[in-house]
């Protein structure tokens, strides 16, 4: 599904989750990546886990004011590999 994986998302999610549920976080398959120039976040189904992901990761990363970097400022580059491929075949 993903053209680009964000392995760091899973690592940070597990760290946050571990603080709340301990080793049960091992059961989570939370992951994220880019598919078709769109961010995709795969979260556990529990409302608590989704809130943890939002509060601990996504809220700040989707805020353009977050520094030193954030998802918003790299959005224009999400499909650069698609544009590059199109210019090679054109």
C-alpha positions in Angstrom: 0.0 0.0 0.0 2.7 2.5 1.0 5.0 4.1 -1.5 7.0 5.6 1.4 6.9 4.2 5.0 7.2 6.3 8.1 8.8 3.7 10.4 9.4 6.4 13.1 5.6 6.7 13.5 5.3 3.2 14.8 8.3 3.6 17.1 7.0 6.8 18.7 3.5 5.3 19.0 4.8 2.3 20.8 6.8 4.5 23.2 3.7 6.5 24.0 1.5 3.4 24.3 4.0 1.6 26.5 3.7 4.4 29.1 -0.1 3.7 29.2 -0.5 0.0 28.7 2.9 -1.5 29.2 4.0 -4.5 27.1 0.5 -5.0 25.6 1.7 -2.4 23.1 3.5 -5.3 21.4 0.1 -6.4 20.0 -0.3 -3.1 18.1 0.4 -2.9 14.4 0.2 0.9 14.3 2.1 2.2 11.2 2.1 5.1 8.8 3.2 5.9 5.3 2.4 7.8 2.1 0.2 6.3 -0.6 -0.7 8.3 -3.7 0.6 11.5 -2.2 -1.6 11.0 0.9 -0.6 10.4 4.4 -2.1 7.1 5.8 -2.1 6.4 9.5 -3.0 2.9 10.6 -4.1 3.0 14.2 -5.4 0.4 16.7 -9.2 0.3 17.0 -9.5 1.4 20.6 -10.5 5.0 21.2 -7.7 5.4 23.8 -5.1 4.4 21.3 -6.4 6.8 18.7 -6.5 9.6 21.3 -2.9 8.7 22.3 -1.8 8.9 18.6 -3.6 12.2 18.1 -2.4 13.8 21.3 1.1 12.4 21.2 2.0 12.6 17.5 -0.5 13.8 15.0 -1.7 17.0 16.5 1.7 18.6 16.6 2.9 17.1 13.3 -0.2 18.4 11.4 0.3 21.9 12.9 2.5 24.0 10.5 3.9 25.9 13.6 5.6 22.8 15.0 9.3 23.0 14.8 11.9 21.9 13.7 9.8 20.2 11.1 6.2 18.9 10.5 4.1 16.9 8.1 2.6 20.0 6.7 5.8 21.5 5.4 6.8 18.4 3.5 3.3 17.9 1.9 4.4 19.6 -1.4 7.1 16.9 -1.8 4.9 13.8 -1.2 4.4 13.1 -4.8 7.9 14.1 -6.1 8.8 10.5 -7.0 5.6 10.4 -9.1 6.5 13.6 -10.9 10.1 12.5 -11.4 8.9 9.2 -12.9 6.5 11.0 -15.3 9.3 13.3 -16.6 11.5 10.2 -17.3 8.8 8.5 -19.4 7.7 11.7 -21.2 
